[in-house]
Amino acid sequence: MIRRLLTALTLAALAGCSGGSPTAPGGGGSTQGGTGDAGGGPPPATADVVVGNNLFRSGQDGSTNPGVVTVAVGGTVTWTWTNTGSTPHSVESLGSPGFTSSEVQAGSGSTYRVTFTEPGTYQYDCAVHGRAMTGTIVVR
């Protein structure tokens, strides 16, 4: 009985995790939301991400950890430190494709911008907090 319950819960969790994950550009089926995704229109040229205490929040769909945004090739993503006090954070590119990482910064109002010139799915985290703060940029 317990084994059957655990199997059912595992399957339900896997089904819940299978939707909404970032896909390769043009892969479709993704649920990043935001301007430009509705109706198959072009992605926006800019996107904003809030860097908060132990979270990245997407300006497009309000998601947190991971904050996911989609921009057009040639688009710019701006990260803004908000209500962080003196807690340091950064934007650290992970894997390939990659982008230039920010320095560790503290204080509300700090910003970091990257213009993405190549399509791809870019993963990042905070160098200070690691996997507790992650995000994804989809460029298509």
Secondary structure, DSSP 8 states (H G I E B T S, - for coil): -HHHHHHHHHHHHHHHHHSS----TT-------STTTGGG----SEEEEEEETTEEEETTT--BSSEEEEE-TT-EEEEEE-S-TT--B--EEESSS-------B-STT-EEEEE--S-EEEEEEETTTEEEEEEEEEE-
